[in-house]
Amino acid sequence: KYDYMVFKLLLETGVRVGALKHLRPEDINFNENKITVYANTDDEYETYFKDDVKKLLEEYIERKHLKSDDLLITETIRNIQYKCKQYGAKMKITPHALRHRFATKAAERCKNIQELRDVQLLLGHRSIKTTELYLDYHPERLRERYKELME
């Protein structure tokens, strides 16, 4: 269950593994399904999670009797990376691949620049250009979009 919780957090929040390593229960707002992520010493941003992740987090914190300032994840970044590779050997899963999947899925659903800006904030990117890298160019989608706009 612990490993599953870690994978779900990486996949569904897009948080970097280094930031996840520093997550504490006090950084989690269960009423709003929100996590305050401390990316660097100066940077912080908020991201959200679904109810299934909320349940996993609540159960884990309760089972481990974690206090608000305890670290949620106690293993090393290297160990998390190893587990990702081990479980996803055929699919080349890494923590960054999970973040990339989250970012790509979110960016592709954007219909305007404001929605892309929201994804930028969820990922903790300083520049929108970094977030734009997750947008894939699809000639067929562009053709369909042109038809929609011109009708």
Salt bridges, closest charged atoms under 4 A:
ASP3 OD1 - LYS83 NZ 2.79
GLU12 OE2 - LYS8 NZ 2.54
GLU32 OE1 - LYS34 NZ 3.16
ASP43 OD2 - ARG126 NH2 2.65
GLU46 OE2 - LYS34 NZ 3.55
ASP52 OD2 - LYS8 NZ 2.78
GLU59 OE1 - LYS1 NZ 3.24
GLU59 OE2 - LYS55 NZ 3.88
GLU75 OE1 - LYS83 NZ 3.13
GLU108 OE2 - HIS138 NE2 3.94
GLU140 OE1 - ARG143 NH2 2.95
GLU144 OE2 - LYS147 NZ 3.77
GLU148 OE1 - ARG145 NH1 2.98
